Amino acid sequence: MKPKILIVDDLHPLFAEQARTLGFEVDDLPLITRAETLAIIKDYVGIAVRTKFRIDQELLDVAPRLKFVARAGAGLDNIDEEVAKARNIKLINAPEGNSDAVGEHAVGLLLALMNNFRKADQQVRNGVWDREGNRGYELKGKTVGLIGYGFMGQKMARKLAGFEVEVMAYDKYKTGFTDDYAKEVSMEEIVRQSDVLSLHIPLTAETRQMVNDEYFFHFKKPIFLINTARGEIVDTQAVLNNIRAGKIIGAGLDVLETEKFPALAAQPWYTELRESDQVILTPHVAGWTFDSYRKISEVLVEKLKEIRL
């Protein structure tokens, strides 16, 4: 009998097609619920998920045959890594597949902030022609500080290469990574020199709420903030506090501590965030393009080939 993979989320059809050529039986059920998954997962050696629900101990407890979890995206924060590791369940993800999308989205947010695109567009549509009030900043000559220099940070640096900026990067878990696109620096240099701060780190117990009022206090210059990583890394109220204080000129947030409605609208900071002209919001789509949809599945298939059952 062929080993079986359960797809519980919206993955490009290429993943199922290629997995079948590798000898797997694949059930592609993107509309399946968590409860339905719990009822049948015992029969599968693999599960493929994007963001639909957590692959946690409850699910792993009823999946004795499970050998791998394929996460169609960059992070693994919706998977209980400790439990999976203890049970020798292989975890594969695909940051290579959407890093270009994230890098381009981050640069897009930054340019929109620096040039007041959101506010200017709304004003013109409402009969207001305010050139002075929408005067922007040039990116050339600025210093961009990247926190994290993995796939996402590296692609952000590459996308900035033509803008004649200085790119610095801090990564707690890497050393000796200075290249043609970014210079390795300390966190102290990031906070002292940055005109732009862009986050490219995973959500962990250590990084949760890392970017807070105390963190912003140490920056020597007003900054533009970009977050295309994970919302829980940043204290949103602290962002608003520092916009009011003039320490943050503008914030481009693709991710938030609380996402989706109605939960987002219930947050105490949501009204101020929504009404701020100095904030641009997108709904966690930086890595989710028509192109990355396919590329993520291509990467997962290549990693699936390396799994030994």
Stockholm file with secondary structure:
# STOCKHOLM 1.0

chainA/1-309         MKPKILIVDDLHPLFAEQARTLGFEVDDLPLITRAETLAIIKDYVGIAVRTKFRIDQELLDVAPRLKFVARAGAGLDNIDEEVAKARNIKLINAPEGNSDAVGEHAVGLLLALMNNFRKADQQVRNGVWDREGNRGYELKGKTVGLIGYGFMGQKMARKLAGFEVEVMAYDKYKTGFTDDYAKEVSMEEIVRQSDVLSLHIPLTAETRQMVNDEYFFHFKKPIFLINTARGEIVDTQAVLNNIRAGKIIGAGLDVLETEKFPALAAQPWYTELRESDQVILTPHVAGWTFDSYRKISEVLVEKLKEIRL
#=GR chainA/1-309 SS CCCEEEECSCCCHHHHHHHHHTTCEEEECTTCCHHHHHHHGGGCSEEEESSSSCBCHHHHHTCTTCCEEEESSSCCTTBCHHHHHHTTCEEECCHHHHHHHHHHHHHHHHHHHHTTHHHHHHHHHTTCCCTGGGCCCCCTTCEEEEECCSHHHHHHHHHTGGGCCEEEEECTTCCSCCCSSCEECCHHHHHHHCSEEEECCCCCTTTTTCBSHHHHHTCSSCEEEEECSCGGGBCHHHHHHHHHTTSEEEEEESCCSSCSTTTGGGSTTHHHHHHCTTEEECCSCTTCCHHHHHHHHHHHHHHHTTCCC
#=GC SS_cons         CCCEEEECSCCCHHHHHHHHHTTCEEEECTTCCHHHHHHHGGGCSEEEESSSSCBCHHHHHTCTTCCEEEESSSCCTTBCHHHHHHTTCEEECCHHHHHHHHHHHHHHHHHHHHTTHHHHHHHHHTTCCCTGGGCCCCCTTCEEEEECCSHHHHHHHHHTGGGCCEEEEECTTCCSCCCSSCEECCHHHHHHHCSEEEECCCCCTTTTTCBSHHHHHTCSSCEEEEECSCGGGBCHHHHHHHHHTTSEEEEEESCCSSCSTTTGGGSTTHHHHHHCTTEEECCSCTTCCHHHHHHHHHHHHHHHTTCCC
//
